[in-house]
Every structure is written in structure tokens, then in C-alpha cells.
Amino acid sequence: MDRPSLSLCVLTRNDAGRLGPLLAQAAQVADEVLVVDDGSTDGTADLVARTPKARFLPHPLNRDFAQQRNFAIENAKGDWVLFLDSDELLGPNLLRLIPAILRTSFRTVKTPTYWMTQADPPLYVDSHEHYPDRHIRLFRRLPGIRYNPERPIHETLPRSVREPCLWLRHSHILHFSFVWQDRAAREEKVRRYAGFAGELQFINRMYLYEDLPHQLRPCREGWRGTGTEPFVASGLDYWRDRVRLWLPRW
């Protein structure tokens, strides 16, 4: 039986130099890739045009990530939707697990995040703010599932549409903001995001992890070299999450 289809959605602006690995991953699991672009001038449109399955959708951000994501959902055609940022990749476990997840009866999936400080060998920030930092990035494309318009930044899906939700423990999204951006660039991001929603400024401090109590720990999964060779510390981790597809409380 054919598996349900998947739309992978990416929000971007002037990230053509970093989209290559993400688009390569998308080709492995997604039936279509929607690149929602906030006015790039760096060749992003040309890169997407050369990428199979990909569509370039210009749409101004207007300081509102929630409406940007809802625009992507409205243009998606897949049975499921997966959101990644342009500074993220799927971890090896999650990349391998997604086809099986699409065949389950869950409505949404929460994944942990590695906020990485280096890629090879992979290290992540272990702190109250940064780990496991679970978010719903993968969910069924159903009527009514839209991001809360009252949260223009650090956007969320309403609780009323989340259940049944699968909580993964060992299959990560890899976030490369700390690898690809220096301290000055991240400070500028914090200042910019404060203008989007000042009342959520306390969340923005996670981008300046050096100022928070934390430890750097080895990731249990990641990518070596060019991002094509998987690093997985324990083969059991994939199977632990695979079992959760049928025994979610395990």
C-alpha cells in the first residue's frame, strides 16, 4: 500500500548557501517541498527551480512567522506537513522513521531538538532552555490545523488540535544556528525578534546560550563531513522510538 504523502515546508530568506543539504534530505522523504521566501536576493529562487519536487512561494514575512507557516499549509498538497527552518536538518533517526510515522493514526508528532555548537563531532547545548526543546513540526494536514495567530513568533499549534500526539525521545531535529551564526549575528537576531513580539523576549535569550547555565554534550546522532554520512551513537535509539509508534506510553 502506498504511504500517505508528505509536504516539507521551509521558511527562508537569503539562505541559498545553506539550503542544499536540507533539500537533499527532502528528496528522500517528501513528495513536495514548499520554500516560502521572504524576499531573497541571493539566488534562492534559482536553486529551488533546479530542485525536483520543490516550489518557490514568495510571501512577505511581515514580522509574523505564524501567518507565514499558515500560508505554507494552505498551499501544501500532502496528507502530512513537516516544517523545518533553513538552519535545520533531520537527524538520521528521524529521517529513517518518518515513512513509518506517516502510516500511523497520530495527528501530531513532537520531536526533540539538538541545538548544536559544532557539527563534527556533533555537540549540543544541554540546558533547561535548550534540551529536549520538543516542538510539533510534523502533523496531518487537516481542516482547522493552523498556527495560533496570536503568537507571531515562537509560534504554536492550539492544544485543541494536537491529540493524539506522538512524543519522540531519540529522533531529533538538528538546529545549526550556533554553528552557522557568530555571536554578533545572534545578538542582532534577538534585537530583531524583540520587535516582532516584545512580550516573548524571554524566549529569545536561548539564542545567546553562552549567557545561560549550560553544558556541551556529545550528540547521540548527527551527520559527519558533508552531511551525508550518519553518526548514530546507539542503534537502539531508532528502535526505541519505532516501538513508540505502537506503544506510545513506553
C-alpha positions as CSV (number, residue, x, y, z in Angstrom):
1,M,0.0,0.0,0.0
2,D,1.3,3.5,-0.9
3,R,2.2,5.6,2.1
4,P,0.4,8.9,2.8
5,S,2.1,11.9,1.1
6,L,4.3,14.4,2.8
7,S,4.8,18.2,2.2
8,L,8.0,19.6,3.6
9,C,7.8,23.3,4.2
10,V,10.8,25.7,4.7
11,L,10.7,29.4,5.6
12,T,13.7,31.2,4.3
13,R,15.3,34.5,3.3
14,N,18.8,34.7,1.6
15,D,19.8,31.2,2.7
16,A,20.7,29.7,-0.7
17,G,24.2,28.7,0.5
18,R,22.7,26.5,3.3
19,L,19.6,25.0,1.7
20,G,21.5,22.3,-0.3
21,P,21.7,19.6,2.4
22,L,18.1,20.3,3.5
23,L,16.7,20.0,0.0
24,A,18.7,16.8,-0.5
25,Q,17.1,15.3,2.7
26,A,13.7,16.5,1.5
27,A,14.1,14.5,-1.7
28,Q,14.4,11.3,0.4
29,V,11.2,11.6,2.3
30,A,8.9,14.4,0.9
31,D,6.6,14.3,-2.1
32,E,6.8,18.1,-2.4
33,V,8.9,20.8,-1.0
34,L,7.5,24.3,-0.4
35,V,10.1,27.1,0.0
36,V,8.2,30.1,1.4
37,D,10.5,33.0,0.8
38,D,10.6,36.5,2.4
39,G,12.2,38.4,-0.5
40,S,15.6,36.6,-1.1
41,T,18.1,38.3,-3.4
42,D,20.8,35.6,-3.3
43,G,19.6,33.1,-5.9
44,T,17.3,31.1,-3.7
45,A,14.6,31.1,-6.4
46,D,17.0,29.7,-9.0
47,L,18.2,27.0,-6.5
48,V,14.6,25.9,-5.9
49,A,13.8,25.9,-9.6
50,R,16.6,23.4,-10.1
51,T,15.4,21.1,-7.3
52,P,13.0,18.3,-8.1
53,K,9.7,18.4,-6.2
54,A,10.3,21.9,-5.0
55,R,8.1,25.0,-5.3
56,F,9.2,28.6,-4.7
57,L,6.5,30.6,-3.0
58,P,7.2,34.3,-2.4
59,H,5.4,35.7,0.6
60,P,6.4,38.6,2.8
61,L,7.1,37.7,6.5
62,N,5.7,41.0,7.9
63,R,7.1,40.1,11.4
64,D,4.7,37.2,11.6
65,F,6.0,33.6,11.4
66,A,2.6,32.1,12.3
67,Q,1.0,33.6,9.2
68,Q,4.0,32.5,7.1
69,R,3.5,28.9,8.2
70,N,-0.2,29.1,7.7
71,F,0.4,30.3,4.2
72,A,2.6,27.2,3.6
73,I,-0.1,24.9,5.0
74,E,-2.7,26.4,2.7
75,N,-0.5,25.7,-0.3
76,A,0.5,22.2,0.7
77,K,-0.9,19.2,-1.0
78,G,0.4,16.4,1.2
79,D,-1.5,14.3,3.7
80,W,1.1,15.3,6.3
81,V,3.1,18.6,6.7
82,L,6.7,18.8,8.1
83,F,8.2,22.2,8.9
84,L,12.0,22.8,9.0
85,D,13.8,26.1,9.3
86,S,16.6,26.9,6.8
87,D,19.2,26.3,9.6
88,E,17.9,22.8,10.4
89,L,18.3,19.2,9.3
90,L,16.6,16.0,10.2
91,G,18.6,13.7,12.4
92,P,19.4,10.2,11.0
93,N,16.9,8.5,13.3
94,L,14.0,10.9,12.3
95,L,14.9,10.7,8.6
96,R,14.6,6.9,8.8
97,L,11.5,6.9,11.0
98,I,9.3,9.3,9.0
99,P,7.9,6.9,6.5
100,A,6.6,4.7,9.3
101,I,5.1,7.6,11.2
102,L,3.1,8.7,8.2
103,R,1.2,5.3,8.3
104,T,0.1,5.8,12.0
105,S,-3.1,7.2,13.3
106,F,-1.4,10.1,15.2
107,R,-2.4,13.6,14.4
108,T,0.8,15.4,15.5
109,V,4.4,14.5,16.4
110,K,6.6,16.2,18.9
111,T,10.4,15.9,18.3
112,P,13.3,16.8,20.5
113,T,15.9,19.3,19.2
114,Y,19.7,19.3,19.4
115,W,20.9,23.0,19.4
116,M,24.3,22.2,18.1
117,T,27.5,24.1,18.7
118,Q,29.7,22.1,16.3
119,A,28.9,19.6,13.7
120,D,31.9,17.2,13.6
121,P,32.0,15.7,16.1
122,P,28.4,16.8,16.9
123,L,28.0,18.6,20.2
124,Y,24.8,20.2,21.6
125,V,23.8,22.6,24.3
126,D,22.3,20.9,27.4
127,S,20.3,23.4,29.4
128,H,16.8,24.0,30.7
129,E,16.1,26.2,27.7
130,H,17.7,24.1,25.0
131,Y,17.1,20.4,25.7
132,P,15.0,18.5,24.9
133,D,13.1,21.5,23.5
134,R,10.3,19.4,21.9
135,H,8.0,21.0,19.3
136,I,5.4,19.8,16.9
137,R,6.9,20.0,13.4
138,L,5.2,17.1,11.8
139,F,1.4,16.8,11.6
140,R,-1.5,15.8,9.5
141,R,-2.9,18.4,7.1
142,L,-6.4,18.5,8.4
143,P,-9.0,21.3,8.4
144,G,-8.5,23.6,11.3
145,I,-4.9,22.8,12.0
146,R,-3.3,26.2,11.8
147,Y,-0.8,28.1,13.8
148,N,-2.1,30.4,16.6
149,P,-2.3,34.0,15.0
150,E,-1.8,35.5,18.5
151,R,1.8,34.1,18.5
152,P,3.6,35.7,15.6
153,I,6.9,34.4,16.8
154,H,7.8,31.2,18.6
155,E,4.6,30.0,17.0
156,T,2.5,27.1,18.3
157,L,-0.4,25.0,17.3
158,P,-3.5,25.2,19.5
159,R,-3.8,22.4,22.1
160,S,-7.2,21.5,20.9
161,V,-5.8,20.2,17.6
162,R,-2.8,18.3,18.9
163,E,-4.1,14.9,20.1
164,P,-3.4,12.1,19.6
165,C,0.2,13.3,19.7
166,L,3.3,11.1,19.4
167,W,6.2,12.1,21.6
168,L,9.6,11.0,20.3
169,R,12.6,10.7,22.6
170,H,15.6,9.7,20.5
171,S,14.8,11.1,17.0
172,H,16.0,14.7,16.7
173,I,15.8,17.8,14.6
174,L,19.3,19.3,14.4
175,H,19.5,23.0,14.7
176,F,22.6,24.7,13.4
177,S,22.1,28.3,14.4
178,F,25.0,28.2,16.8
179,V,27.2,26.6,14.2
180,W,26.4,28.9,11.3
181,Q,26.0,32.2,13.1
182,D,28.5,34.0,15.3
183,R,27.6,35.8,18.5
184,A,27.1,39.2,16.7
185,A,24.7,37.7,14.2
186,R,22.7,36.1,17.0
187,E,22.6,39.3,19.0
188,E,21.1,41.0,16.0
189,K,18.5,38.3,15.7
190,V,17.5,38.8,19.3
191,R,17.1,42.6,18.7
192,R,15.1,41.9,15.6
193,Y,12.8,39.3,17.2
194,A,12.1,41.7,20.1
195,G,10.4,44.0,17.6
196,F,8.1,41.1,16.5
197,A,6.7,40.3,19.9
198,G,8.3,42.1,22.9
199,E,6.4,40.1,25.4
200,L,8.2,36.9,24.2
201,Q,11.6,38.4,24.6
202,F,12.4,36.0,27.4
203,I,12.4,33.1,24.9
204,N,14.8,34.9,22.6
205,R,17.6,34.6,25.3
206,M,18.1,31.0,24.2
207,Y,19.9,32.3,21.1
208,L,22.6,33.6,23.4
209,Y,23.3,30.3,25.1
210,E,26.7,31.4,26.4
211,D,24.9,33.7,28.9
212,L,22.9,30.8,30.4
213,P,23.9,27.9,32.7
214,H,24.7,25.1,30.3
215,Q,26.9,22.2,29.4
216,L,28.1,21.0,26.0
217,R,27.5,17.3,25.4
218,P,28.1,14.8,22.6
219,C,25.0,14.2,20.4
220,R,23.7,10.7,20.1
221,E,23.0,11.2,16.4
222,G,24.2,13.7,13.8
223,W,25.9,14.0,10.4
224,R,29.6,13.8,9.6
225,G,31.5,15.6,6.9
226,T,29.3,17.0,4.1
227,G,26.1,16.0,6.0
228,T,25.6,12.7,4.2
229,E,27.3,10.2,6.5
230,P,25.2,9.4,9.6
231,F,26.6,9.4,13.0
232,V,24.4,7.3,15.4
233,A,25.8,6.5,18.9
234,S,23.2,3.8,19.6
235,G,21.3,1.7,17.1
236,L,18.8,1.0,19.8
237,D,17.6,4.6,19.8
238,Y,15.8,4.3,16.5
239,W,14.1,1.1,17.6
240,R,13.0,2.7,20.9
241,D,11.2,5.4,19.0
242,R,9.9,2.9,16.4
243,V,8.3,0.9,19.2
244,R,6.6,4.1,20.4
245,L,4.6,4.2,17.2
246,W,2.6,1.3,18.6
247,L,3.2,1.6,22.3
248,P,3.3,5.5,22.7
249,R,3.5,5.3,26.6
250,W,6.5,3.0,26.6
